[in-house]
Amino acid sequence: MKLKTTEKGFTLLEVLVTLAILGAIMGVMSAAVIVIMKTSSQNNEWNVNIRQVQNAGHWISQDALMAQVVTTDSPGVFLALSWCDWNGNDNVVQYFFDGNTLKRQLNGGAAILIAEYVVHDTTPTSPTICNWNDDDKKLTVKIRASLHGSRYAERTYEIFPRPVARGG
Protein backbone atom coordinates (compact mmCIF):
# COMPACT_ATOMS: atom_id res chain seq x y z
CA MET A 1 0.00 0.00 0.00
CA LYS A 2 1.33 3.29 -1.06
CA LEU A 3 0.93 6.52 0.91
CA LYS A 4 -0.61 9.37 -0.94
CA THR A 5 1.29 12.60 -0.83
CA THR A 6 -1.85 14.49 0.26
CA GLU A 7 -2.12 12.40 3.45
CA LYS A 8 -0.10 13.97 6.20
CA GLY A 9 0.31 12.98 9.86
CA PHE A 10 2.20 14.20 12.86
CA THR A 11 5.89 13.61 13.04
CA LEU A 12 7.41 11.87 16.02
CA LEU A 13 8.97 15.15 17.15
CA GLU A 14 5.60 16.94 17.13
CA VAL A 15 3.98 14.17 19.18
CA LEU A 16 6.81 14.23 21.75
CA VAL A 17 6.68 18.02 22.12
CA THR A 18 2.91 17.86 22.61
CA LEU A 19 3.25 15.14 25.27
CA ALA A 20 5.91 17.18 27.09
CA ILE A 21 3.69 20.27 27.15
CA LEU A 22 0.67 18.27 28.35
CA GLY A 23 2.81 16.60 31.03
CA ALA A 24 3.92 20.00 32.35
CA ILE A 25 0.36 21.30 32.41
CA MET A 26 -0.90 18.19 34.21
CA GLY A 27 1.93 18.46 36.77
CA VAL A 28 0.96 22.05 37.62
CA MET A 29 -2.75 21.14 37.75
CA SER A 30 -2.18 18.18 40.08
CA ALA A 31 -0.06 20.36 42.40
CA ALA A 32 -2.90 22.91 42.49
CA VAL A 33 -5.43 20.20 43.36
CA ILE A 34 -3.23 18.96 46.22
CA VAL A 35 -2.90 22.51 47.61
CA ILE A 36 -6.66 23.03 47.41
CA MET A 37 -7.34 19.75 49.23
CA LYS A 38 -4.81 20.58 51.97
CA THR A 39 -6.18 24.10 52.36
CA SER A 40 -9.71 22.73 52.65
CA SER A 41 -8.66 20.52 55.56
CA GLN A 42 -6.95 23.46 57.28
CA ASN A 43 -10.04 25.63 56.77
CA ASN A 44 -12.26 22.95 58.29
CA GLU A 45 -10.01 22.81 61.35
CA TRP A 46 -10.03 26.61 61.61
CA ASN A 47 -13.84 26.68 61.38
CA VAL A 48 -14.16 24.14 64.20
CA ASN A 49 -11.73 26.07 66.39
CA ILE A 50 -13.31 29.47 65.84
CA ARG A 51 -16.83 28.12 66.39
CA GLN A 52 -15.83 26.69 69.77
CA VAL A 53 -14.30 30.02 70.84
CA GLN A 54 -17.40 31.89 69.67
CA ASN A 55 -19.73 29.54 71.57
CA ALA A 56 -17.77 30.02 74.80
CA GLY A 57 -17.62 33.78 74.29
CA HIS A 58 -21.35 34.01 73.62
CA TRP A 59 -22.40 32.17 76.77
CA ILE A 60 -19.88 33.81 79.08
CA SER A 61 -20.67 37.30 77.74
CA GLN A 62 -24.41 36.75 78.07
CA ASP A 63 -24.11 35.64 81.70
CA ALA A 64 -21.43 38.18 82.66
CA LEU A 65 -23.49 41.12 81.43
CA MET A 66 -26.17 40.23 84.00
CA ALA A 67 -23.75 39.41 86.81
CA GLN A 68 -23.68 41.30 90.05
CA VAL A 69 -20.95 39.14 91.58
CA VAL A 70 -18.01 37.78 89.60
CA THR A 71 -15.71 35.11 91.05
CA THR A 72 -12.63 33.87 89.20
CA ASP A 73 -10.70 32.15 91.97
CA SER A 74 -12.94 29.31 93.15
CA PRO A 75 -11.21 25.90 93.17
CA GLY A 76 -12.30 23.74 90.25
CA VAL A 77 -14.37 26.57 88.73
CA PHE A 78 -13.12 28.64 85.80
CA LEU A 79 -15.69 31.39 86.35
CA ALA A 80 -18.68 31.87 88.68
CA LEU A 81 -21.29 34.56 88.14
CA SER A 82 -24.34 35.39 90.23
CA TRP A 83 -27.22 37.81 89.91
CA CYS A 84 -30.73 38.41 91.16
CA ASP A 85 -33.42 38.35 88.47
CA TRP A 86 -36.56 40.51 88.21
CA ASN A 87 -38.52 38.09 90.36
CA GLY A 88 -35.99 38.25 93.20
CA ASN A 89 -34.56 34.81 92.47
CA ASP A 90 -30.84 34.32 92.98
CA ASN A 91 -29.04 32.76 90.03
CA VAL A 92 -25.56 31.28 90.05
CA VAL A 93 -23.83 30.05 86.94
CA GLN A 94 -20.52 28.23 87.04
CA TYR A 95 -18.18 27.52 84.17
CA PHE A 96 -15.75 24.66 84.64
CA PHE A 97 -13.49 22.39 82.62
CA ASP A 98 -14.00 18.69 82.14
CA GLY A 99 -10.83 17.75 80.29
CA ASN A 100 -10.70 19.99 77.25
CA THR A 101 -14.42 20.81 77.30
CA LEU A 102 -15.92 23.91 78.88
CA LYS A 103 -19.22 23.30 80.66
CA ARG A 104 -21.87 25.60 82.15
CA GLN A 105 -23.99 24.81 85.18
CA LEU A 106 -26.90 27.03 86.22
CA ASN A 107 -28.16 26.92 89.83
CA GLY A 108 -26.63 23.49 90.48
CA GLY A 109 -28.59 21.86 87.65
CA ALA A 110 -27.25 19.67 84.89
CA ALA A 111 -24.04 20.86 83.27
CA ILE A 112 -24.25 21.59 79.56
CA LEU A 113 -21.41 21.55 77.06
CA ILE A 114 -20.41 25.03 75.91
CA ALA A 115 -17.21 24.43 73.94
CA GLU A 116 -14.88 21.58 73.06
CA TYR A 117 -11.16 21.49 72.30
CA VAL A 118 -10.46 24.40 74.67
CA VAL A 119 -6.78 24.62 75.52
CA HIS A 120 -6.59 25.00 79.29
CA ASP A 121 -4.28 24.11 82.11
CA THR A 122 -4.12 25.23 85.73
CA THR A 123 -1.10 27.53 85.43
CA PRO A 124 -1.45 31.33 85.44
CA THR A 125 0.06 31.39 81.94
CA SER A 126 -2.65 29.12 80.53
CA PRO A 127 -3.75 30.12 77.03
CA THR A 128 -7.34 30.23 78.32
CA ILE A 129 -7.66 32.67 81.21
CA CYS A 130 -10.25 34.60 83.15
CA ASN A 131 -9.45 37.79 85.11
CA TRP A 132 -11.62 40.21 87.06
CA ASN A 133 -10.35 43.77 87.44
CA ASP A 134 -12.01 45.26 90.51
CA ASP A 135 -10.86 48.82 89.72
CA ASP A 136 -12.34 48.90 86.20
CA LYS A 137 -15.16 46.46 87.02
CA LYS A 138 -14.16 44.54 83.92
CA LEU A 139 -14.07 40.82 83.22
CA THR A 140 -11.45 39.70 80.71
CA VAL A 141 -11.77 36.21 79.28
CA LYS A 142 -9.28 34.82 76.78
CA ILE A 143 -10.29 31.56 75.15
CA ARG A 144 -8.15 29.37 72.90
CA ALA A 145 -9.42 26.29 71.08
CA SER A 146 -7.44 23.78 69.05
CA LEU A 147 -8.85 20.68 67.38
CA HIS A 148 -5.54 18.93 66.69
CA GLY A 149 -3.07 21.07 68.62
CA SER A 150 -1.21 22.43 65.61
CA ARG A 151 -3.48 25.37 64.77
CA TYR A 152 -5.69 27.30 67.13
CA ALA A 153 -8.23 30.09 67.31
CA GLU A 154 -8.09 32.57 70.15
CA ARG A 155 -10.26 35.51 71.16
CA THR A 156 -10.23 37.88 74.11
CA TYR A 157 -13.54 39.15 75.46
CA GLU A 158 -13.81 42.22 77.72
CA ILE A 159 -17.12 42.37 79.52
CA PHE A 160 -18.45 45.07 81.82
CA PRO A 161 -21.20 43.55 84.01
CA ARG A 162 -24.19 45.67 84.93
CA PRO A 163 -23.73 47.93 87.93
CA VAL A 164 -25.30 46.78 91.17
CA ALA A 165 -28.23 48.96 92.21
CA ARG A 166 -27.78 50.29 95.72
CA GLY A 167 -30.74 51.24 97.91
CA GLY A 168 -30.55 54.64 99.56
C-alpha positions in Angstrom: 0.0 0.0 0.0 1.3 3.3 -1.1 0.9 6.5 0.9 -0.6 9.4 -0.9 1.3 12.6 -0.8 -1.8 14.5 0.3 -2.1 12.4 3.5 -0.1 14.0 6.2 0.3 13.0 9.9 2.2 14.2 12.9 5.9 13.6 13.0 7.4 11.9 16.0 9.0 15.1 17.2 5.6 16.9 17.1 4.0 14.2 19.2 6.8 14.2 21.7 6.7 18.0 22.1 2.9 17.9 22.6 3.3 15.1 25.3 5.9 17.2 27.1 3.7 20.3 27.2 0.7 18.3 28.3 2.8 16.6 31.0 3.9 20.0 32.4 0.4 21.3 32.4 -0.9 18.2 34.2 1.9 18.5 36.8 1.0 22.0 37.6 -2.7 21.1 37.7 -2.2 18.2 40.1 -0.1 20.4 42.4 -2.9 22.9 42.5 -5.4 20.2 43.4 -3.2 19.0 46.2 -2.9 22.5 47.6 -6.7 23.0 47.4 -7.3 19.8 49.2 -4.8 20.6 52.0 -6.2 24.1 52.4 -9.7 22.7 52.7 -8.7 20.5 55.6 -7.0 23.5 57.3 -10.0 25.6 56.8 -12.3 22.9 58.3 -10.0 22.8 61.4 -10.0 26.6 61.6 -13.8 26.7 61.4 -14.2 24.1 64.2 -11.7 26.1 66.4 -13.3 29.5 65.8 -16.8 28.1 66.4 -15.8 26.7 69.8 -14.3 30.0 70.8 -17.4 31.9 69.7 -19.7 29.5 71.6 -17.8 30.0 74.8 -17.6 33.8 74.3 -21.3 34.0 73.6 -22.4 32.2 76.8 -19.9 33.8 79.1 -20.7 37.3 77.7 -24.4 36.8 78.1 -24.1 35.6 81.7 -21.4 38.2 82.7 -23.5 41.1 81.4 -26.2 40.2 84.0 -23.7 39.4 86.8 -23.7 41.3 90.1 -21.0 39.1 91.6 -18.0 37.8 89.6 -15.7 35.1 91.0 -12.6 33.9 89.2 -10.7 32.2 92.0 -12.9 29.3 93.2 -11.2 25.9 93.2 -12.3 23.7 90.2 -14.4 26.6 88.7 -13.1 28.6 85.8 -15.7 31.4 86.4 -18.7 31.9 88.7 -21.3 34.6 88.1 -24.3 35.4 90.2 -27.2 37.8 89.9 -30.7 38.4 91.2 -33.4 38.4 88.5 -36.6 40.5 88.2 -38.5 38.1 90.4 -36.0 38.2 93.2 -34.6 34.8 92.5 -30.8 34.3 93.0 -29.0 32.8 90.0 -25.6 31.3 90.1 -23.8 30.1 86.9 -20.5 28.2 87.0 -18.2 27.5 84.2 -15.7 24.7 84.6 -13.5 22.4 82.6 -14.0 18.7 82.1 -10.8 17.7 80.3 -10.7 20.0 77.2 -14.4 20.8 77.3 -15.9 23.9 78.9 -19.2 23.3 80.7 -21.9 25.6 82.1 -24.0 24.8 85.2 -26.9 27.0 86.2 -28.2 26.9 89.8 -26.6 23.5 90.5 -28.6 21.9 87.6 -27.2 19.7 84.9 -24.0 20.9 83.3 -24.2 21.6 79.6 -21.4 21.5 77.1 -20.4 25.0 75.9 -17.2 24.4 73.9 -14.9 21.6 73.1 -11.2 21.5 72.3 -10.5 24.4 74.7 -6.8 24.6 75.5 -6.6 25.0 79.3 -4.3 24.1 82.1 -4.1 25.2 85.7 -1.1 27.5 85.4 -1.5 31.3 85.4 0.1 31.4 81.9 -2.6 29.1 80.5 -3.8 30.1 77.0 -7.3 30.2 78.3 -7.7 32.7 81.2 -10.3 34.6 83.2 -9.5 37.8 85.1 -11.6 40.2 87.1 -10.4 43.8 87.4 -12.0 45.3 90.5 -10.9 48.8 89.7 -12.3 48.9 86.2 -15.2 46.5 87.0 -14.2 44.5 83.9 -14.1 40.8 83.2 -11.4 39.7 80.7 -11.8 36.2 79.3 -9.3 34.8 76.8 -10.3 31.6 75.1 -8.1 29.4 72.9 -9.4 26.3 71.1 -7.4 23.8 69.0 -8.8 20.7 67.4 -5.5 18.9 66.7 -3.1 21.1 68.6 -1.2 22.4 65.6 -3.5 25.4 64.8 -5.7 27.3 67.1 -8.2 30.1 67.3 -8.1 32.6 70.2 -10.3 35.5 71.2 -10.2 37.9 74.1 -13.5 39.2 75.5 -13.8 42.2 77.7 -17.1 42.4 79.5 -18.5 45.1 81.8 -21.2 43.6 84.0 -24.2 45.7 84.9 -23.7 47.9 87.9 -25.3 46.8 91.2 -28.2 49.0 92.2 -27.8 50.3 95.7 -30.7 51.2 97.9 -30.6 54.6 99.6 
